[in-house]
Amino acid sequence: MNKLTNKDILKTSLNSDGILRLSLNNPNNQNTLSEDMMLNLQSALNESIQDKKTRVIIISAEGPIFSAGHDLKELKAKRQNSDKGKAYFNDVMTKCSKLMQTIVKNPKPVIAEVAGVATAAGCQLVASCDLAYAGKSSKFATPGVNIGLFCSTPMVALSRNITNKHSMEMLLTGDLISPYKAVEIGLINQVVNNESLQKTVLDVASKISKKSAMTLKIGKEAFYNQLDMNLSDAYEYASNVMVQNMLKIDAEEGIDAFINKRKPKWKDQ
């Protein structure tokens, strides 16, 4: 089989509702976040920020494994370098951290559609998305501890989504958890049958795509910005955001439409 080219390992499609699907497409390599995969994801996400047609993003995967995390074979090969791979490891972790932050900072809502196993940085990818829906066949883990490599970077996304005790249980045991456990601890939003997963996610994405893009951008940015603030600072910040939002064209239109019991006509401004 010929080696996949860069563009082959990430399938992209944009539908008429402005829903961009980014599908990891390297199942023979467990959809690992190899250098090529991260490069393609980063590029697609960067483009989506500037693309006015894109309103919502779905990240999915082909095959039974959503993503097994970093490509350990790539990492191992660089141990032959004179610095035992230190410079390469630093570069890979920097690229991965940038990718995850790009998802959080992307003004468009990002939804994970998980039909398989998501481990290590693959689990980190799910946790970094704004919403996550999973099929009954999905499983999640941060198993680095089992191979002497604590999942420190996945820990960042994990600990910002679920409680300390649940985060540490996943990080310290490395055990796979079911999608039902993942819902219980807040890692994902909902479990559905594999057969209806894509439709469920598409329905959610379609509903969100009908909202004002300006409002979604303001709201998503504000949500993540206030998380690390103390209560009084968060309220002061959110109040200022609310005032600025009220002055926007779409807020005026939306309120007028609600009062007059009609559908709003968004200008995304």
C-alpha positions as CSV (number, residue, x, y, z in Angstrom):
1,M,0.0,0.0,0.0
2,N,1.3,3.4,-0.9
3,K,2.2,5.8,1.9
4,L,-0.5,8.3,2.5
5,T,0.2,11.8,1.4
6,N,-0.4,14.7,3.8
7,K,-3.8,15.6,2.3
8,D,-5.0,12.0,2.5
9,I,-4.8,11.6,6.2
10,L,-7.4,14.3,6.9
11,K,-10.7,14.4,5.0
12,T,-12.5,17.7,4.9
13,S,-16.0,18.7,3.8
14,L,-18.2,21.7,4.2
15,N,-22.0,21.4,3.9
16,S,-24.6,24.0,2.9
17,D,-25.2,24.9,6.6
18,G,-21.6,25.9,7.0
19,I,-20.7,22.8,9.0
20,L,-17.0,21.8,8.4
21,R,-16.2,18.2,9.0
22,L,-12.6,17.3,9.7
23,S,-12.2,13.5,9.7
24,L,-8.9,11.8,10.8
25,N,-8.3,9.4,8.0
26,N,-5.3,7.2,8.9
27,P,-6.9,4.2,10.6
28,N,-4.0,1.9,9.6
29,N,-1.9,4.0,12.0
30,Q,-4.7,4.3,14.6
31,N,-5.3,7.9,13.6
32,T,-2.3,9.0,15.7
33,L,-1.5,12.7,16.0
34,S,1.6,12.3,13.9
35,E,3.4,15.3,12.7
36,D,1.6,15.2,9.4
37,M,-1.8,14.8,11.1
38,M,-1.2,17.7,13.5
39,L,0.0,19.8,10.5
40,N,-3.1,19.1,8.6
41,L,-5.4,19.7,11.5
42,Q,-3.7,23.0,12.4
43,S,-3.9,24.2,8.8
44,A,-7.6,23.3,8.5
45,L,-8.4,25.0,11.8
46,N,-6.4,28.1,10.9
47,E,-8.3,28.4,7.6
48,S,-11.7,27.9,9.3
49,I,-11.1,30.9,11.5
50,Q,-10.9,33.2,8.4
51,D,-13.6,31.3,6.4
52,K,-17.0,33.1,6.8
53,K,-18.8,30.1,5.3
54,T,-17.7,27.9,8.2
55,R,-20.0,28.2,11.2
56,V,-19.4,25.0,13.1
57,I,-16.7,22.4,13.1
58,I,-17.0,18.7,13.7
59,I,-13.9,16.5,14.3
60,S,-14.4,12.8,13.6
61,A,-12.4,9.8,12.6
62,E,-12.4,6.9,10.2
63,G,-12.1,3.4,11.6
64,P,-12.5,1.8,15.1
65,I,-10.0,4.1,16.8
66,F,-10.7,7.8,17.1
67,S,-7.1,8.5,17.9
68,A,-4.4,6.7,19.8
69,G,-2.5,9.9,20.6
70,H,1.0,10.7,19.6
71,D,2.8,8.5,17.1
72,L,5.1,6.6,19.4
73,K,7.1,5.1,16.5
74,E,7.9,8.7,15.3
75,L,9.0,9.6,18.8
76,K,11.1,6.5,19.4
77,A,13.0,7.0,16.1
78,K,14.3,10.3,17.2
79,R,16.1,8.8,20.2
80,Q,18.9,8.1,17.7
81,N,19.6,11.9,17.5
82,S,22.6,13.3,19.3
83,D,20.4,14.9,21.9
84,K,18.4,11.7,22.4
85,G,15.5,13.3,20.7
86,K,15.0,16.2,23.1
87,A,14.7,19.0,20.5
88,Y,12.3,16.9,18.5
89,F,10.2,16.0,21.5
90,N,10.0,19.6,22.4
91,D,8.9,20.5,18.9
92,V,6.2,17.9,18.8
93,M,4.7,18.8,22.3
94,T,4.8,22.5,21.3
95,K,2.9,21.7,18.1
96,C,0.4,19.6,19.9
97,S,-0.2,22.3,22.6
98,K,-0.7,24.9,19.9
99,L,-3.2,22.7,18.1
100,M,-5.3,22.1,21.3
101,Q,-5.3,25.9,22.0
102,T,-6.3,26.6,18.5
103,I,-9.5,24.5,19.1
104,V,-10.3,26.4,22.3
105,K,-9.5,29.8,20.7
106,N,-11.3,29.1,17.5
107,P,-14.3,31.5,17.3
108,K,-16.4,28.7,15.7
109,P,-17.8,26.0,18.0
110,V,-15.9,22.7,17.7
111,I,-17.7,19.3,18.3
112,A,-15.9,16.0,18.8
113,E,-17.7,13.0,17.2
114,V,-16.2,9.9,18.8
115,A,-17.1,6.5,17.3
116,G,-14.1,4.6,18.7
117,V,-11.3,4.6,21.2
118,A,-9.7,7.9,22.2
119,T,-6.5,7.6,24.2
120,A,-3.7,9.9,25.4
121,A,-3.5,12.9,23.1
122,G,-6.6,11.5,21.3
123,C,-8.5,11.9,24.6
124,Q,-6.9,15.3,24.9
125,L,-8.3,16.2,21.5
126,V,-11.8,15.2,22.7
127,A,-11.5,17.2,25.9
128,S,-10.3,20.3,24.0
129,C,-13.5,20.4,21.9
130,D,-16.4,22.6,23.1
131,L,-18.8,19.7,22.9
132,A,-18.3,15.9,22.5
133,Y,-20.7,13.1,21.6
134,A,-19.8,9.4,21.5
135,G,-21.0,6.1,20.2
136,K,-21.5,3.1,22.5
137,S,-18.4,1.5,21.1
138,S,-16.2,4.4,22.3
139,K,-13.7,4.3,25.1
140,F,-11.4,6.8,26.7
141,A,-8.1,6.7,28.5
142,T,-4.9,8.6,29.4
143,P,-2.7,5.5,29.6
144,G,0.8,7.1,29.5
145,V,1.5,6.0,33.0
146,N,1.4,2.4,31.8
147,I,4.5,3.0,29.6
148,G,6.4,5.3,31.9
149,L,5.2,8.5,30.3
150,F,2.7,10.4,32.4
151,C,0.0,12.1,30.2
152,S,1.0,15.6,31.3
153,T,-0.3,17.5,28.3
154,P,-3.6,15.6,28.1
155,M,-3.9,16.4,31.8
156,V,-4.3,20.1,31.0
157,A,-7.4,19.6,28.9
158,L,-8.7,16.8,31.1
159,S,-8.4,18.8,34.3
160,R,-10.3,21.7,32.8
161,N,-13.3,19.5,31.9
162,I,-13.7,17.1,34.8
163,T,-13.1,17.2,38.6
164,N,-9.7,16.6,40.2
165,K,-10.5,13.2,41.5
166,H,-11.8,11.9,38.2
167,S,-8.9,13.4,36.3
168,M,-6.4,11.8,38.7
169,E,-8.1,8.5,38.5
170,M,-7.8,8.4,34.7
171,L,-4.2,9.7,34.8
172,L,-2.9,7.5,37.6
173,T,-4.6,4.2,36.6
174,G,-4.4,4.6,32.8
175,D,-7.6,2.5,32.6
176,L,-10.0,2.7,29.7
177,I,-13.4,4.1,30.7
178,S,-16.7,3.5,29.0
179,P,-18.7,6.3,27.3
180,Y,-21.2,6.1,30.1
181,K,-18.5,6.8,32.6
182,A,-17.2,9.6,30.4
183,V,-20.7,11.2,30.4
184,E,-20.9,10.8,34.2
185,I,-17.7,12.6,34.8
186,G,-18.4,15.3,32.2
187,L,-15.8,14.3,29.6
188,I,-18.5,14.0,26.9
189,N,-22.0,15.3,26.5
190,Q,-24.0,12.2,25.4
191,V,-23.8,8.6,24.4
192,V,-25.8,7.4,21.4
193,N,-26.0,4.3,19.2
194,N,-23.1,4.2,16.7
195,E,-25.6,4.1,13.9
196,S,-27.2,7.4,15.0
197,L,-24.0,9.2,16.2
198,Q,-23.3,11.1,13.0
199,K,-27.0,12.3,12.7
200,T,-27.0,13.3,16.4
201,V,-23.9,15.4,16.0
202,L,-25.1,16.9,12.7
203,D,-28.4,17.9,14.3
204,V,-26.6,19.7,17.1
205,A,-24.2,21.3,14.7
206,S,-27.0,22.4,12.4
207,K,-28.9,23.9,15.4
208,I,-25.8,25.9,16.4
209,S,-25.1,27.0,12.8
210,K,-28.4,28.9,12.8
211,K,-27.2,31.2,15.5
212,S,-25.5,34.5,15.0
213,A,-21.8,33.8,14.3
214,M,-20.9,37.1,16.1
215,T,-22.8,36.0,19.2
216,L,-21.1,32.6,19.2
217,K,-17.7,34.1,18.9
218,I,-18.3,36.5,21.8
219,G,-19.8,33.8,24.0
220,K,-17.1,31.2,23.4
221,E,-14.3,33.6,24.0
222,A,-15.9,34.9,27.2
223,F,-16.6,31.4,28.5
224,Y,-12.9,30.3,28.4
225,N,-11.6,33.7,29.5
226,Q,-13.6,33.8,32.7
227,L,-12.8,30.2,33.8
228,D,-9.6,31.1,35.6
229,M,-10.9,34.4,37.1
230,N,-12.1,34.8,40.7
231,L,-15.8,35.3,41.1
232,S,-15.9,39.1,41.3
233,D,-13.4,39.5,38.4
234,A,-15.5,37.0,36.3
235,Y,-18.7,39.0,36.9
236,E,-17.0,42.3,36.1
237,Y,-15.5,40.8,32.9
238,A,-18.8,39.1,31.9
239,S,-20.8,42.3,32.5
240,N,-18.5,44.3,30.2
241,V,-18.9,41.6,27.6
242,M,-22.6,41.7,28.0
243,V,-22.7,45.5,27.4
244,Q,-20.5,45.2,24.3
245,N,-22.7,42.4,23.0
246,M,-25.9,44.5,23.6
247,L,-24.5,47.2,21.3
248,K,-24.1,44.7,18.4
249,I,-26.4,44.7,15.4
250,D,-27.4,41.1,15.9
251,A,-28.3,41.6,19.5
252,E,-30.6,44.5,18.5
253,E,-32.1,42.3,15.8
254,G,-32.5,39.3,18.0
255,I,-34.3,41.1,20.8
256,D,-36.6,42.9,18.4
257,A,-37.4,39.5,16.7
258,F,-38.1,37.9,20.1
259,I,-40.4,40.7,21.1
260,N,-42.3,40.7,17.8
261,K,-42.4,36.9,17.7
262,R,-40.5,36.5,14.4
263,K,-37.4,34.7,13.3
264,P,-34.3,36.9,13.5
265,K,-32.3,37.7,10.4
266,W,-28.6,37.6,11.4
267,K,-26.0,39.8,9.8
268,D,-23.2,38.2,12.0
269,Q,-22.3,41.7,13.2
